[in-house]
Amino acid sequence: MSVLSKLKIVALPPKSGLTPEQQRRGKVIAKLQEQLKLAEAALGGPAYERQRWGWATNENGDKVKVPRPIRIKTWWDETPAGAIQFGLRYGSALLEIQKGKAAVEVGKLEELPSVIRALMQAIADGELDAAIKAVADTRGPKAKQRKAA
């Protein structure tokens, strides 16, 4: 009796990939989660620092992997009047939430985490897909190919 005859052989279903919209939503939500951690740290919560692994030489002269901190820019600014404005981004570009408007006025820093959570929910629900797509279509190698053609 062969080994394969003892096994249950089945067809492998194709992997269900994410649509481009779902990929873009996931990208923005991941960055918003970072901003949420930064906002909570600014309010006195646990400090947040993202790290990337890099190579360094130790005292024996061996190359070893070491964590290196990455600076993360906050997406909010304080106006001269003292209000907090949060600019939603896709990569380095601001997203237009409404026509000609790319920021949410929060008021106080204490309200910022709830605003970020609301934006995450809006993105997950697909409310900003058109704005994200408009920015995504102008960036990256595929956009450069469309311009060249």
Secondary structure, DSSP 8 states (H G I E B T S, - for coil): --SGGGS------------HHHHHHHHHHHHHHHHHHHHHHHTTS----EEEEEEEE-TTS-EEEEEEEE----SEEE-TTS-EEEE-EETTEE--SBTTB-EEEEESGGGHHHHHHHHHHHHHTTTTHHHHHHHHTTSHHHHHHHHH-
